[in-house]
Amino acid sequence: MATPEKREWLDVYGDECRQRGLYIVAAHYDPATGMVHAQLKAGMTISVPKERVQGLASATDEQLSEVEISPAGWSFDFPRIDDGVTLEGLLSGRFGNDQWEREWAEKHRETKAA
């Protein structure tokens, strides 16, 4: 449980993010490209391939066809798979748990020329 000081800090941080438009106003999955897109109030769109996101990688196009944005705009969810993506994860480039991130990095490690 958060301390009163932590809650106060989170309230201030949340207010600052909202004032800067750092919250999701629209989100969708594009089956033609396999990309998930989140549009922020600040005027930018963040996109990521579904295969990069742990909870979405094995989902079907139909399962990803319905998207719901959280009331505060900090995440968007796919109710048909009961999973979603947070804005924090999008902005930080973290799309799964530690094991998922390690396995992804190993599979996609660039080989250096000798």
Protein Blocks (a to p, Z undefined) as FASTA:
>chain_A
ZZfklmmmmmmmmmmmmmnopacfbdcddfknopacdddfkopacdddfklpmklmmpcf
klmmpccddfkopaccdfknopaddfklmmnopabdfklmmmmmmmmoccddZZ
